[in-house]
Amino acid sequence: MAKVTSKLQLTVPKAIAEQYKIRPGDELDWLPAGETIRVVKRSRSASRRVDAATLQQRLGLFEQATARQEKRNAAFRKKHALGAEPSNRGWTREDLYGRGLPR
């Protein structure tokens, strides 16, 4: 009998894993079937096709995020270039030291 951990994980019993050739890294689909749950091992070829499409999408999103971050970095460098005037926040560092203390 398998128990659900606090992380909602299950251990596949060794006899079941050996019988159905379930190995570490294999993907299992959990399918509702009325009052029961079917666990189906996903085929490697289907898993690879999904992973390949997902990989291309993820790489595209990564490239977009990298471009956005580079744009932010360039704006920051331009704003904080050496010799630039410090921004006026309406307070000084010294003002912070006395804040919250009784006067």
N, C-alpha and C positions, 0 to 999 in steps of 0.2 A: 504494500500500500504506500502511495506517495503522499506526502504532506505538503501543503502550500506554505512557503516561507513568508516572512514579513514583507519581502520584496515581490510577493506574488509569483514566485518561481517554483517550478516543480522539477524533481529529478526523475528521469525516465528509468524505470526498473531495468537492471542489467539484462534480464532474460528477454524483455520486450525489445530493448535496443539491439541485442544480438540477432533476434529473430527477424527484425525488419531492417537490419543493417543501418541503424541510426548512428551517426558519428558526430563528434564535436564540429560545430559549424553548419550542420545540416539545418534547413529551415522546415518548420512544421506549421501547417495551417490549422487553425482551430475553427471548426464549423459547427454552428448550432444545429441540432437535429432533434427538435421537439424537447423532450425532457432530458436529453443526453447531449454530449459534446463529442464530435468526431475529431480525431487528430489525424491529419493526413500529411505524410512526408511529401514535400514539394520536390519535383524532379529537378535534377541539376541543370538541364538545358533551359527550363522555364525560369529558374532562378537566375541564371547567367544573363538571359535576355532582359529581364527586369533590371538587374544590376547594371548592365551596360547602358540602358536608356537612362536610368537614374544617375549614373556616373556622368554622362554627358550633360544632363541638366544641372547637376551639382557643380560641375566645372564651369559651366556658363554663369551660374549665380555667383560663384567665387570670383570670376573675372570681373563681373559687374561690381561686386562689393569692393574689390581691390581698386578699381578705377574711382569709385566714390571716395574711398579713404585717401587715395593719392590726391584727389582734388581738395579734400579738407586739409590735408597736410600742407599743400602748397599755399592755401589761403592763410593757414596759421603761420607759416614761415614768412609770408609777405607781411602780415600784420605785426609780427614780433621780430622783424629784422633788427639787426644791431643798429643802435642809434635812433630807433623809433621812440617817439614820446610814449611814456607809460599812460595807460588809460586812466581817466579820472573816475573812480568808483564812488566818490562822495565820502570816502573814509580813508584813513591812513592805517598803517600797521600799528602805530602807537595807540590809536583809538581802541583797538581790540584788546589791549592789555588791561584797560580799566573797565571794560564792559562787564556788567553783572556784579561789580564790587560796590559795597556801600560807600557813599561819599561823605 
